[in-house]
Structures are given as C-alpha cells and as structure tokens.
Amino acid sequence: MGIGLLEWLKIALVLAAVGGLMAGLAAYQRRYAPHPEWARKLMHIGAGLAALSLPWLFDEPRPVILLAVLAALAMAGVKWLAALRDSVGRVTGSVVRTTLGEICFPLAAGMLFVLARGDRLLYSIPLLILTFADASAALIGVFYGVRRYTTSEGTKTLEGSLAFFQTAFLSTLVPILLFTTLGRAETLLIALLMALLSMLLDATAWWGLDNLLIPVLSFLMLRVFMGLDAASLTLHLSVTAAMMILAVVWRKRTTLNDSALLATAIYGYLCWTLGGWEWVLPPLLLFLSYNILSPMDVGQNRRPYTVQMVLGVGAVGLFWLILAAVSRGERDYDYPFMLSFAAQLAMIGLARYMRLRRAPVYLLLAWSSFVSWLVLFIPYAVVAGPQDDGWGRGLIGLLCVLASAALFTATQSGPGGYRSTGRRWLLQTLSAGFASLLGFAAIQTL
C-alpha cells in the first residue's frame, strides 16, 4: 500500500511551514540586517520544532522518510543552486563556514523516527537536544564567548559548550520527569550523562555533522541508559568524567588540538562501554606514550592535529571493537585491536624519526616497531594471563607491526613523505589495518 492522500497533504504542510519560515527569515534579514547567526539559529529552532511534530502527524515511517529526503534535497538546492543560494539561502549560508548541517538535519529526523519505532519520548529528547542545545551554544558562543578552545574548523568557546551542557541537561531531565516513572536519582544521572556526552560530540564534530551525530547517538545512548540502575549510571558518569579529565590534564603533553583531545575521551568511553576496561588500555597507552617514545614533530606548545587524525588512528581499532561487541567476545578480537594501536604507535614514531634522518631507515624501522610492540604487547599479555600460544602471539605481533611499518615506509617516498597530509594518514590507517588482519589470521593457525 502506498502513501495516502492525507499523508501527502501532511508532507506538503510540513515542507510549506519550513519553506515559509525560511522565506520569512530571508525577508527579516533584508529589512533589519541582524547578525547572521541569529537568522541561522532561528531557522534551526523552527526546523527542529517542525520535526518534533512528526510523531503526532505520522503513524508509520514511509512518509517521514520521504519527507526527510525531500527536505534534504531542498536544502541541498538552497545551498548549491545560485538562484536559491543568493535569496533564501542567505538564512543558512550567511555564516562563513564549511558545513553540511542543513542537509544532515532532516536526514537525522528521519533516522530518529525509524529508530524510535513510535516511542515519542525516545524520538523527542535527542531532537530537543539538537534543536535547543545546539542553538544556545552557538548564540552564547558568538555573543558572550571569551574562553576559546581549538577545533578542526577554528575555535569554539567554553561558554558556548557550557550553554550546550545546560540546555541538553534540561532537555533530557524535564521530559523524563514528566513522562516516565523512572526514579529521581536515575533521571538526574541520565540527564547528566546525556548532557556531557552530547556536549563532547558537539565539541568534536565538524562540517555540521553534529546535526546527524548528536540526535542519532543520543538516541542510542538514551535507549541504553533508561534500562540501567543508579549504580550503573553512576559508573558510566564517573568513567566519562575521568576520560574527559585525563584528556584535559594531558593537554599540554600532546600535539592534539582541543576538540581532538575531547574526541579521545569519547573514544575511551566507547572502548570501556563496548569492551570493558581491558579495551581501554591500548588506545590509552598510545595516547600517553607517543610523545615520550619519539621526538615531537611540531614546535613547543603547538597542537595542530585534529579530530580527523584521531579517527584515522582509532578507525581500525573501532572496527575490531564493534565486531567484538556484536559477537559478544566469541573470538580473539582484542588481539588485532591491540596490534592496530601497536602499528600506529610504530608508524607515528617512524614518521618523526625519518624526518630527522639521524639513522639508517632499517634501524629506525626496527627500533620503532620493537618499542611499540613492547609497550602494547606486555600489558596485553599480563591482562590475558598465561596462554599456551603466548610466545607465538608475541612473535606474530612483532612481525606484523614490523610488516605494517615497512609497508608504510614504502609509501612515504618523495618530498611530502612522513608529513601530516591526508594521504599519509590514510595510508597509515590502511597499514594498521593490514597489521591487525594479518595478526588475526595468523593466530587462527596456532
């Protein structure tokens, strides 16, 4: 059965409401010339309120999916078609920023509707966070922000992030208090967790991807948190806070910018949540040791490395982590997980040493591989305990790290070799993937 006439009318009503809001804001801009962020965030809030009405307008996902796709295509047209961009497009495009946020917004609403399966609370809270917390952070940051921190796209402000936290906290607390029977302690802890984690996501996202990541990941977190007791929620909150505090305390000992540091906190929390504390050790050891084991490749107090590079270093490990979570630990996925970080540590050190050119390539290759393997494998062996194939795993691990570092070295010839370019980080990620796959295949024969 297709989409009925009534659903088509509702789709047209929502699109007309959002389009009318954009046209009205464009006229407001032309007449009064407000700050560009005002018009942009008024549009953001209006679109969010329209999206919040969807569970009360539609009973099934098909018309909502169609509506989301049509809205995303319309926003893409406003963004890239000159005639629209120079008229109503000024509402969302007048802020000089590379962003896909206006396209991600309707897609996120459609995904939320499908995921929520009719649960209006699970749908509404993530969308409330996106609608109001994001807008309050932007406006407070623009007009009252003083204390700045570095991101992939420039800077954000501490005041803006605190505004996001406060609004996200209330956007979670009030609906749960009013529309569920959860206890007060659980409600408070869930609101604190949702506010803290969504604030971290907002601080680390780029290109407007927060408009997609915040609602979808907030939904997934909320669904889990609402099934936990107060003790479990307290543990989650403590681990999240500990990860964040460690990132901030270690700030000046890294080459990561501030949003990248916060991304490491999110990554650590994911490792703990999906795998347990043992899975936190490999990325934690890399984070703490990479500037100790090799000379820094940037000047003092410079921290140029971004969230994208953190994702590159952690991507292979995240693959094994998710695989382990899905399979419920039935296979030895912790071994290739560890190898991916050992290989990354070796390649980071090798890239730094090679730019100094103080020793032959084969010596630098051997040294970086051995030290990185040692730093990662010994804690792995201690945690795993005595194993019949322990020596075999150790030798295989060393050879895999050495092979990945050699493969990486072979791709870095020329004047741009070993420098912080997109190509270098992609090849480094692929080399780490090669090491972990090779190691995983090899231990199956032991």
C-alpha beads as a LAMMPS data file, in Angstrom:
LAMMPS data file: protein, C-alpha beads

446 atoms
445 bonds

1 atom types
1 bond types

-500.0 500.0 xlo xhi
-500.0 500.0 ylo yhi
-500.0 500.0 zlo zhi

Masses

1 110.0

Atoms # bond

1 1 1 0.000 0.000 0.000
2 1 1 1.385 3.401 -0.993
3 1 1 1.342 6.711 0.787
4 1 1 -2.213 8.031 1.109
5 1 1 -3.565 11.440 0.165
6 1 1 -3.722 12.567 3.794
7 1 1 -0.034 11.750 4.287
8 1 1 0.856 13.689 1.145
9 1 1 -1.049 16.680 2.500
10 1 1 0.818 16.434 5.807
11 1 1 4.154 16.242 3.971
12 1 1 3.207 19.330 1.965
13 1 1 2.147 21.109 5.167
14 1 1 5.486 20.480 6.897
15 1 1 7.504 21.482 3.824
16 1 1 5.395 24.615 3.384
17 1 1 5.864 25.551 7.048
18 1 1 9.642 25.175 6.875
19 1 1 9.829 26.915 3.492
20 1 1 7.637 29.757 4.743
21 1 1 9.854 30.162 7.809
22 1 1 12.941 30.399 5.601
23 1 1 11.297 32.949 3.314
24 1 1 10.169 34.994 6.314
25 1 1 13.656 34.957 7.838
26 1 1 15.144 35.979 4.480
27 1 1 12.813 38.993 4.434
28 1 1 13.740 39.759 8.048
29 1 1 17.433 39.670 7.080
30 1 1 16.937 42.049 4.171
31 1 1 14.972 44.541 6.248
32 1 1 16.843 44.556 9.570
33 1 1 20.282 43.025 8.765
34 1 1 20.636 41.079 12.045
35 1 1 23.758 39.122 12.940
36 1 1 23.908 36.131 10.533
37 1 1 23.928 33.636 13.418
38 1 1 20.555 34.926 14.632
39 1 1 18.773 34.081 11.393
40 1 1 20.617 30.791 11.059
41 1 1 19.688 29.572 14.538
42 1 1 16.109 30.839 14.323
43 1 1 15.817 28.654 11.232
44 1 1 17.452 25.799 13.148
45 1 1 14.953 26.097 16.012
46 1 1 11.974 26.414 13.670
47 1 1 13.001 23.352 11.674
48 1 1 13.523 21.457 14.921
49 1 1 10.043 22.330 16.173
50 1 1 8.577 21.174 12.859
51 1 1 10.493 17.900 13.170
52 1 1 9.268 17.438 16.756
53 1 1 5.687 17.313 15.474
54 1 1 6.282 14.301 13.217
55 1 1 5.304 11.507 15.677
56 1 1 1.962 13.267 16.164
57 1 1 1.419 13.704 12.412
58 1 1 2.519 10.314 11.062
59 1 1 1.957 6.758 12.267
60 1 1 4.424 4.946 10.005
61 1 1 7.949 5.664 8.748
62 1 1 7.441 5.721 4.953
63 1 1 6.018 9.250 4.645
64 1 1 8.580 10.532 7.156
65 1 1 11.441 9.005 5.166
66 1 1 10.074 10.618 2.006
67 1 1 9.682 13.937 3.817
68 1 1 13.254 13.759 5.137
69 1 1 14.671 13.027 1.680
70 1 1 12.648 15.822 0.052
71 1 1 13.707 18.287 2.747
72 1 1 17.364 17.278 2.408
73 1 1 17.198 17.690 -1.380
74 1 1 15.543 21.079 -0.952
75 1 1 18.271 22.217 1.455
76 1 1 20.929 20.943 -0.951
77 1 1 19.313 23.038 -3.688
78 1 1 19.273 26.091 -1.426
79 1 1 22.939 25.517 -0.655
80 1 1 24.288 24.893 -4.157
81 1 1 21.894 26.468 -6.700
82 1 1 22.923 30.089 -7.216
83 1 1 19.381 31.460 -7.617
84 1 1 18.267 29.980 -4.296
85 1 1 21.577 30.497 -2.509
86 1 1 21.514 34.236 -3.183
87 1 1 17.936 34.650 -1.928
88 1 1 16.505 32.382 0.789
89 1 1 19.857 30.602 1.038
90 1 1 21.300 33.569 2.905
91 1 1 19.401 32.418 6.001
92 1 1 21.554 29.316 6.414
93 1 1 24.530 30.295 4.258
94 1 1 25.382 33.769 5.521
95 1 1 27.722 32.384 8.195
96 1 1 31.099 31.710 6.556
97 1 1 31.584 28.041 7.365
98 1 1 32.017 24.749 5.503
99 1 1 29.011 22.769 6.656
100 1 1 26.546 20.092 5.652
101 1 1 24.453 20.707 8.754
102 1 1 21.336 21.936 6.986
103 1 1 21.267 18.746 4.890
104 1 1 22.027 16.456 7.835
105 1 1 19.201 17.902 9.962
106 1 1 16.192 16.443 8.066
107 1 1 18.035 13.166 7.481
108 1 1 18.653 12.877 11.225
109 1 1 14.964 13.474 11.955
110 1 1 14.017 10.729 9.502
111 1 1 16.517 8.297 11.015
112 1 1 15.267 9.091 14.522
113 1 1 11.675 8.400 13.519
114 1 1 12.630 4.998 12.122
115 1 1 14.802 4.095 15.126
116 1 1 12.253 5.224 17.733
117 1 1 9.520 2.909 16.354
118 1 1 6.715 5.039 17.698
119 1 1 8.300 5.868 21.074
120 1 1 7.715 9.611 21.229
121 1 1 9.989 10.151 24.229
122 1 1 12.980 8.419 22.616
123 1 1 12.350 10.457 19.479
124 1 1 11.811 13.800 21.181
125 1 1 14.693 14.039 23.662
126 1 1 17.538 13.729 21.094
127 1 1 15.742 16.195 18.838
128 1 1 15.215 18.634 21.724
129 1 1 18.953 18.472 22.424
130 1 1 19.782 19.158 18.788
131 1 1 17.196 21.921 18.427
132 1 1 17.797 23.945 21.561
133 1 1 21.229 22.981 22.921
134 1 1 22.971 23.479 19.582
135 1 1 21.296 26.850 19.057
136 1 1 22.032 28.092 22.578
137 1 1 25.686 27.045 22.283
138 1 1 26.107 28.924 19.008
139 1 1 24.411 32.108 20.181
140 1 1 26.087 32.226 23.595
141 1 1 29.425 31.460 21.968
142 1 1 29.077 34.211 19.360
143 1 1 27.824 36.979 21.636
144 1 1 29.298 36.121 25.029
145 1 1 32.126 33.676 24.361
146 1 1 35.524 34.637 25.787
147 1 1 37.439 31.458 26.645
148 1 1 38.253 29.722 23.379
149 1 1 39.470 26.232 22.560
150 1 1 40.802 24.936 19.254
151 1 1 38.838 22.726 16.852
152 1 1 39.215 21.366 13.326
153 1 1 37.446 24.439 11.933
154 1 1 38.989 27.160 14.096
155 1 1 37.752 27.752 17.624
156 1 1 34.730 27.267 19.853
157 1 1 34.101 28.784 23.253
158 1 1 33.880 27.289 26.713
159 1 1 30.829 29.458 27.406
160 1 1 29.074 28.019 24.348
161 1 1 29.840 24.455 25.408
162 1 1 28.563 25.117 28.931
163 1 1 25.367 26.555 27.442
164 1 1 25.035 23.377 25.380
165 1 1 25.508 21.249 28.516
166 1 1 22.891 23.167 30.493
167 1 1 20.290 23.086 27.725
168 1 1 20.898 19.408 26.930
169 1 1 20.578 18.605 30.637
170 1 1 17.179 20.305 30.862
171 1 1 16.058 18.849 27.506
172 1 1 16.584 15.390 28.983
173 1 1 15.616 15.949 32.615
174 1 1 12.211 17.579 32.113
175 1 1 10.690 15.034 29.659
176 1 1 11.880 12.047 31.718
177 1 1 10.495 13.583 34.920
178 1 1 7.139 14.357 33.321
179 1 1 6.545 11.336 31.102
180 1 1 8.235 8.328 32.763
181 1 1 8.184 6.560 36.124
182 1 1 11.971 6.447 36.493
183 1 1 13.355 7.303 39.920
184 1 1 14.742 10.719 40.684
185 1 1 18.339 9.531 41.010
186 1 1 18.210 7.651 37.700
187 1 1 16.602 10.636 35.969
188 1 1 19.256 13.029 37.234
189 1 1 22.122 10.710 36.260
190 1 1 20.701 10.078 32.780
191 1 1 20.319 13.825 32.216
192 1 1 23.908 14.465 33.329
193 1 1 25.255 11.694 31.097
194 1 1 23.274 12.805 28.060
195 1 1 24.350 16.412 28.558
196 1 1 28.034 15.567 28.995
197 1 1 28.301 13.114 26.098
198 1 1 26.285 15.218 23.649
199 1 1 28.376 18.263 24.597
200 1 1 31.526 16.288 23.772
201 1 1 30.015 15.287 20.422
202 1 1 29.184 18.910 19.661
203 1 1 32.727 19.983 20.542
204 1 1 34.352 17.395 18.281
205 1 1 32.091 17.296 15.199
206 1 1 32.994 19.162 12.010
207 1 1 31.309 20.135 8.714
208 1 1 27.956 20.310 10.520
209 1 1 27.946 16.549 11.122
210 1 1 26.836 17.246 14.696
211 1 1 23.338 17.679 13.236
212 1 1 23.443 13.979 12.367
213 1 1 25.677 12.539 15.089
214 1 1 24.090 14.223 18.111
215 1 1 20.480 13.040 17.593
216 1 1 21.316 9.530 16.387
217 1 1 23.985 8.783 19.012
218 1 1 21.914 10.495 21.728
219 1 1 19.045 8.177 20.850
220 1 1 21.274 5.103 21.131
221 1 1 22.713 6.279 24.459
222 1 1 19.313 7.189 25.891
223 1 1 17.865 3.801 24.997
224 1 1 20.676 2.088 26.920
225 1 1 20.722 4.468 29.880
226 1 1 16.988 4.177 30.554
227 1 1 17.461 0.471 31.255
228 1 1 20.244 0.923 33.834
229 1 1 20.026 1.322 37.598
230 1 1 21.528 4.197 39.584
231 1 1 24.760 2.338 40.401
232 1 1 25.455 1.522 36.740
233 1 1 24.635 5.058 35.660
234 1 1 26.977 6.447 38.317
235 1 1 29.755 4.238 36.966
236 1 1 29.111 5.440 33.404
237 1 1 29.175 9.054 34.554
238 1 1 32.386 8.516 36.531
239 1 1 34.156 6.871 33.591
240 1 1 33.057 9.639 31.211
241 1 1 34.249 12.332 33.606
242 1 1 37.544 10.505 34.189
243 1 1 38.206 10.238 30.445
244 1 1 37.477 13.923 29.982
245 1 1 39.631 14.993 32.945
246 1 1 42.560 12.889 31.717
247 1 1 42.330 14.467 28.260
248 1 1 42.325 17.968 29.743
249 1 1 45.144 17.267 32.233
250 1 1 47.325 15.715 29.499
251 1 1 46.509 18.567 27.111
252 1 1 49.922 20.248 27.002
253 1 1 51.745 16.927 26.639
254 1 1 50.081 16.128 23.312
255 1 1 50.088 17.501 19.779
256 1 1 46.274 17.271 19.527
257 1 1 44.057 20.320 19.384
258 1 1 41.309 20.669 21.979
259 1 1 38.463 19.068 20.042
260 1 1 40.742 16.156 19.129
261 1 1 41.527 15.698 22.827
262 1 1 37.822 15.546 23.605
263 1 1 37.448 13.005 20.793
264 1 1 39.944 10.762 22.610
265 1 1 37.697 10.947 25.687
266 1 1 34.707 9.806 23.612
267 1 1 36.798 7.020 22.079
268 1 1 37.924 5.846 25.510
269 1 1 34.344 5.828 26.762
270 1 1 33.277 3.736 23.755
271 1 1 36.069 1.249 24.421
272 1 1 35.010 0.901 28.046
273 1 1 31.287 0.674 27.238
274 1 1 31.540 -1.840 24.400
275 1 1 34.547 -3.858 25.528
276 1 1 35.461 -3.233 29.158
277 1 1 38.483 -1.690 30.849
278 1 1 40.896 -4.086 29.088
279 1 1 39.975 -2.500 25.759
280 1 1 40.799 0.957 27.079
281 1 1 44.474 0.046 27.652
282 1 1 45.810 0.016 24.028
283 1 1 44.488 3.464 22.997
284 1 1 45.350 4.841 26.445
285 1 1 48.946 3.601 26.201
286 1 1 49.329 5.124 22.741
287 1 1 47.845 8.423 23.943
288 1 1 50.191 8.622 26.942
289 1 1 53.376 7.377 25.280
290 1 1 53.568 8.625 21.691
291 1 1 55.193 11.931 22.665
292 1 1 57.550 10.183 25.098
293 1 1 58.834 7.471 22.760
294 1 1 59.619 9.734 19.808
295 1 1 60.638 13.374 19.290
296 1 1 57.788 15.823 18.776
297 1 1 57.355 16.821 15.135
298 1 1 55.975 20.305 15.858
299 1 1 57.215 23.296 17.814
300 1 1 56.752 23.754 21.535
301 1 1 53.125 24.373 22.590
302 1 1 51.853 23.727 19.051
303 1 1 48.963 21.265 18.788
304 1 1 47.911 21.067 15.141
305 1 1 46.476 17.549 14.941
306 1 1 42.701 17.301 14.548
307 1 1 39.733 15.025 15.168
308 1 1 40.146 13.521 11.703
309 1 1 43.609 12.274 12.662
310 1 1 42.296 10.805 15.915
311 1 1 39.672 8.965 13.873
312 1 1 42.361 7.757 11.472
313 1 1 44.445 6.355 14.318
314 1 1 41.436 4.755 16.004
315 1 1 39.414 3.590 12.983
316 1 1 40.860 0.081 12.724
317 1 1 40.583 -0.446 16.464
318 1 1 36.971 0.730 16.369
319 1 1 36.233 -1.884 13.704
320 1 1 37.523 -4.693 15.950
321 1 1 35.778 -3.232 18.990
322 1 1 32.394 -3.200 17.259
323 1 1 32.999 -6.694 15.893
324 1 1 33.769 -7.946 19.403
325 1 1 30.661 -6.260 20.814
326 1 1 28.423 -7.755 18.130
327 1 1 29.904 -11.249 18.547
328 1 1 29.827 -10.918 22.363
329 1 1 33.510 -11.767 22.743
330 1 1 33.339 -15.132 20.988
331 1 1 36.616 -14.552 19.109
332 1 1 40.048 -13.123 19.961
333 1 1 39.295 -9.674 18.570
334 1 1 41.232 -7.996 21.373
335 1 1 44.479 -9.219 19.791
336 1 1 44.085 -7.456 16.393
337 1 1 42.667 -4.477 18.313
338 1 1 45.922 -4.251 20.267
339 1 1 48.009 -4.781 17.115
340 1 1 46.329 -1.870 15.331
341 1 1 47.488 0.522 18.058
342 1 1 50.962 -1.010 18.228
343 1 1 51.279 -0.470 14.474
344 1 1 50.005 3.104 14.755
345 1 1 52.483 3.871 17.544
346 1 1 55.320 2.439 15.443
347 1 1 54.355 4.484 12.380
348 1 1 53.973 7.709 14.376
349 1 1 57.468 7.229 15.801
350 1 1 58.900 6.213 12.447
351 1 1 57.441 9.277 10.702
352 1 1 59.015 11.540 13.301
353 1 1 62.432 9.866 13.262
354 1 1 62.548 9.740 9.456
355 1 1 62.058 13.484 9.200
356 1 1 65.143 13.947 11.392
357 1 1 67.191 11.432 9.306
358 1 1 69.579 10.616 12.150
359 1 1 69.966 6.904 11.403
360 1 1 69.531 4.412 8.540
361 1 1 65.971 3.536 7.623
362 1 1 66.253 -0.118 8.638
363 1 1 67.442 0.798 12.150
364 1 1 64.637 3.306 12.641
365 1 1 62.138 0.786 11.316
366 1 1 63.344 -1.947 13.663
367 1 1 63.563 0.344 16.696
368 1 1 60.112 1.921 16.286
369 1 1 58.478 -1.449 15.654
370 1 1 60.134 -3.210 18.603
371 1 1 59.470 -0.473 21.165
372 1 1 55.857 -0.029 20.067
373 1 1 55.237 -3.768 20.157
374 1 1 56.777 -3.945 23.635
375 1 1 54.653 -1.094 25.016
376 1 1 51.405 -2.625 23.751
377 1 1 52.013 -6.381 23.928
378 1 1 53.299 -6.677 27.506
379 1 1 50.132 -5.167 29.080
380 1 1 48.039 -7.316 26.720
381 1 1 49.893 -10.449 27.853
382 1 1 49.543 -9.532 31.539
383 1 1 45.793 -8.937 31.212
384 1 1 45.237 -12.070 29.113
385 1 1 47.166 -14.222 31.586
386 1 1 49.151 -17.387 30.778
387 1 1 48.340 -18.788 27.331
388 1 1 49.669 -21.881 25.578
389 1 1 50.299 -19.847 22.439
390 1 1 51.570 -16.738 24.258
391 1 1 55.062 -16.845 22.736
392 1 1 53.580 -17.403 19.302
393 1 1 51.257 -14.433 19.695
394 1 1 54.176 -12.287 20.794
395 1 1 56.331 -13.207 17.804
396 1 1 53.448 -12.841 15.342
397 1 1 52.623 -9.445 16.815
398 1 1 56.178 -8.183 16.429
399 1 1 56.383 -9.379 12.823
400 1 1 53.000 -7.824 11.969
401 1 1 53.969 -4.458 13.448
402 1 1 57.269 -4.600 11.574
403 1 1 55.478 -5.500 8.326
404 1 1 52.981 -2.650 8.648
405 1 1 55.740 -0.137 9.430
406 1 1 57.717 -1.372 6.417
407 1 1 54.637 -1.071 4.201
408 1 1 54.049 2.443 5.497
409 1 1 57.688 3.370 4.824
410 1 1 57.409 2.128 1.246
411 1 1 54.541 4.564 0.607
412 1 1 56.308 7.623 2.022
413 1 1 58.964 8.321 -0.597
414 1 1 59.317 11.816 -2.028
415 1 1 59.452 15.305 -0.507
416 1 1 55.980 15.027 1.024
417 1 1 56.757 11.769 2.801
418 1 1 56.065 11.412 6.531
419 1 1 54.329 14.784 6.657
420 1 1 50.878 15.407 8.095
421 1 1 48.829 15.111 4.913
422 1 1 45.529 13.393 4.278
423 1 1 47.287 10.830 2.087
424 1 1 49.813 9.988 4.789
425 1 1 47.131 9.414 7.457
426 1 1 45.025 7.303 5.096
427 1 1 47.997 5.094 4.241
428 1 1 48.889 4.865 7.920
429 1 1 45.355 3.702 8.733
430 1 1 45.444 1.121 5.934
431 1 1 48.836 -0.137 7.127
432 1 1 47.485 -0.572 10.664
433 1 1 44.537 -2.459 9.216
434 1 1 46.959 -4.717 7.345
435 1 1 48.866 -5.483 10.563
436 1 1 45.744 -6.326 12.535
437 1 1 44.218 -8.509 9.796
438 1 1 47.496 -10.335 9.290
439 1 1 47.857 -10.929 13.012
440 1 1 44.275 -12.109 13.410
441 1 1 44.641 -14.549 10.515
442 1 1 47.957 -15.829 11.859
443 1 1 46.760 -16.638 15.397
444 1 1 43.973 -18.782 13.954
445 1 1 46.670 -21.277 12.964
446 1 1 48.184 -21.556 16.461

Bonds

1 1 1 2
2 1 2 3
3 1 3 4
4 1 4 5
5 1 5 6
6 1 6 7
7 1 7 8
8 1 8 9
9 1 9 10
10 1 10 11
11 1 11 12
12 1 12 13
13 1 13 14
14 1 14 15
15 1 15 16
16 1 16 17
17 1 17 18
18 1 18 19
19 1 19 20
20 1 20 21
21 1 21 22
22 1 22 23
23 1 23 24
24 1 24 25
25 1 25 26
26 1 26 27
27 1 27 28
28 1 28 29
29 1 29 30
30 1 30 31
31 1 31 32
32 1 32 33
33 1 33 34
34 1 34 35
35 1 35 36
36 1 36 37
37 1 37 38
38 1 38 39
39 1 39 40
40 1 40 41
41 1 41 42
42 1 42 43
43 1 43 44
44 1 44 45
45 1 45 46
46 1 46 47
47 1 47 48
48 1 48 49
49 1 49 50
50 1 50 51
51 1 51 52
52 1 52 53
53 1 53 54
54 1 54 55
55 1 55 56
56 1 56 57
57 1 57 58
58 1 58 59
59 1 59 60
60 1 60 61
61 1 61 62
62 1 62 63
63 1 63 64
64 1 64 65
65 1 65 66
66 1 66 67
67 1 67 68
68 1 68 69
69 1 69 70
70 1 70 71
71 1 71 72
72 1 72 73
73 1 73 74
74 1 74 75
75 1 75 76
76 1 76 77
77 1 77 78
78 1 78 79
79 1 79 80
80 1 80 81
81 1 81 82
82 1 82 83
83 1 83 84
84 1 84 85
85 1 85 86
86 1 86 87
87 1 87 88
88 1 88 89
89 1 89 90
90 1 90 91
91 1 91 92
92 1 92 93
93 1 93 94
94 1 94 95
95 1 95 96
96 1 96 97
97 1 97 98
98 1 98 99
99 1 99 100
100 1 100 101
101 1 101 102
102 1 102 103
103 1 103 104
104 1 104 105
105 1 105 106
106 1 106 107
107 1 107 108
108 1 108 109
109 1 109 110
110 1 110 111
111 1 111 112
112 1 112 113
113 1 113 114
114 1 114 115
115 1 115 116
116 1 116 117
117 1 117 118
118 1 118 119
119 1 119 120
120 1 120 121
121 1 121 122
122 1 122 123
123 1 123 124
124 1 124 125
125 1 125 126
126 1 126 127
127 1 127 128
128 1 128 129
129 1 129 130
130 1 130 131
131 1 131 132
132 1 132 133
133 1 133 134
134 1 134 135
135 1 135 136
136 1 136 137
137 1 137 138
138 1 138 139
139 1 139 140
140 1 140 141
141 1 141 142
142 1 142 143
143 1 143 144
144 1 144 145
145 1 145 146
146 1 146 147
147 1 147 148
148 1 148 149
149 1 149 150
150 1 150 151
151 1 151 152
152 1 152 153
153 1 153 154
154 1 154 155
155 1 155 156
156 1 156 157
157 1 157 158
158 1 158 159
159 1 159 160
160 1 160 161
161 1 161 162
162 1 162 163
163 1 163 164
164 1 164 165
165 1 165 166
166 1 166 167
167 1 167 168
168 1 168 169
169 1 169 170
170 1 170 171
171 1 171 172
172 1 172 173
173 1 173 174
174 1 174 175
175 1 175 176
176 1 176 177
177 1 177 178
178 1 178 179
179 1 179 180
180 1 180 181
181 1 181 182
182 1 182 183
183 1 183 184
184 1 184 185
185 1 185 186
186 1 186 187
187 1 187 188
188 1 188 189
189 1 189 190
190 1 190 191
191 1 191 192
192 1 192 193
193 1 193 194
194 1 194 195
195 1 195 196
196 1 196 197
197 1 197 198
198 1 198 199
199 1 199 200
200 1 200 201
201 1 201 202
202 1 202 203
203 1 203 204
204 1 204 205
205 1 205 206
206 1 206 207
207 1 207 208
208 1 208 209
209 1 209 210
210 1 210 211
211 1 211 212
212 1 212 213
213 1 213 214
214 1 214 215
215 1 215 216
216 1 216 217
217 1 217 218
218 1 218 219
219 1 219 220
220 1 220 221
221 1 221 222
222 1 222 223
223 1 223 224
224 1 224 225
225 1 225 226
226 1 226 227
227 1 227 228
228 1 228 229
229 1 229 230
230 1 230 231
231 1 231 232
232 1 232 233
233 1 233 234
234 1 234 235
235 1 235 236
236 1 236 237
237 1 237 238
238 1 238 239
239 1 239 240
240 1 240 241
241 1 241 242
242 1 242 243
243 1 243 244
244 1 244 245
245 1 245 246
246 1 246 247
247 1 247 248
248 1 248 249
249 1 249 250
250 1 250 251
251 1 251 252
252 1 252 253
253 1 253 254
254 1 254 255
255 1 255 256
256 1 256 257
257 1 257 258
258 1 258 259
259 1 259 260
260 1 260 261
261 1 261 262
262 1 262 263
263 1 263 264
264 1 264 265
265 1 265 266
266 1 266 267
267 1 267 268
268 1 268 269
269 1 269 270
270 1 270 271
271 1 271 272
272 1 272 273
273 1 273 274
274 1 274 275
275 1 275 276
276 1 276 277
277 1 277 278
278 1 278 279
279 1 279 280
280 1 280 281
281 1 281 282
282 1 282 283
283 1 283 284
284 1 284 285
285 1 285 286
286 1 286 287
287 1 287 288
288 1 288 289
289 1 289 290
290 1 290 291
291 1 291 292
292 1 292 293
293 1 293 294
294 1 294 295
295 1 295 296
296 1 296 297
297 1 297 298
298 1 298 299
299 1 299 300
300 1 300 301
301 1 301 302
302 1 302 303
303 1 303 304
304 1 304 305
305 1 305 306
306 1 306 307
307 1 307 308
308 1 308 309
309 1 309 310
310 1 310 311
311 1 311 312
312 1 312 313
313 1 313 314
314 1 314 315
315 1 315 316
316 1 316 317
317 1 317 318
318 1 318 319
319 1 319 320
320 1 320 321
321 1 321 322
322 1 322 323
323 1 323 324
324 1 324 325
325 1 325 326
326 1 326 327
327 1 327 328
328 1 328 329
329 1 329 330
330 1 330 331
331 1 331 332
332 1 332 333
333 1 333 334
334 1 334 335
335 1 335 336
336 1 336 337
337 1 337 338
338 1 338 339
339 1 339 340
340 1 340 341
341 1 341 342
342 1 342 343
343 1 343 344
344 1 344 345
345 1 345 346
346 1 346 347
347 1 347 348
348 1 348 349
349 1 349 350
350 1 350 351
351 1 351 352
352 1 352 353
353 1 353 354
354 1 354 355
355 1 355 356
356 1 356 357
357 1 357 358
358 1 358 359
359 1 359 360
360 1 360 361
361 1 361 362
362 1 362 363
363 1 363 364
364 1 364 365
365 1 365 366
366 1 366 367
367 1 367 368
368 1 368 369
369 1 369 370
370 1 370 371
371 1 371 372
372 1 372 373
373 1 373 374
374 1 374 375
375 1 375 376
376 1 376 377
377 1 377 378
378 1 378 379
379 1 379 380
380 1 380 381
381 1 381 382
382 1 382 383
383 1 383 384
384 1 384 385
385 1 385 386
386 1 386 387
387 1 387 388
388 1 388 389
389 1 389 390
390 1 390 391
391 1 391 392
392 1 392 393
393 1 393 394
394 1 394 395
395 1 395 396
396 1 396 397
397 1 397 398
398 1 398 399
399 1 399 400
400 1 400 401
401 1 401 402
402 1 402 403
403 1 403 404
404 1 404 405
405 1 405 406
406 1 406 407
407 1 407 408
408 1 408 409
409 1 409 410
410 1 410 411
411 1 411 412
412 1 412 413
413 1 413 414
414 1 414 415
415 1 415 416
416 1 416 417
417 1 417 418
418 1 418 419
419 1 419 420
420 1 420 421
421 1 421 422
422 1 422 423
423 1 423 424
424 1 424 425
425 1 425 426
426 1 426 427
427 1 427 428
428 1 428 429
429 1 429 430
430 1 430 431
431 1 431 432
432 1 432 433
433 1 433 434
434 1 434 435
435 1 435 436
436 1 436 437
437 1 437 438
438 1 438 439
439 1 439 440
440 1 440 441
441 1 441 442
442 1 442 443
443 1 443 444
444 1 444 445
445 1 445 446
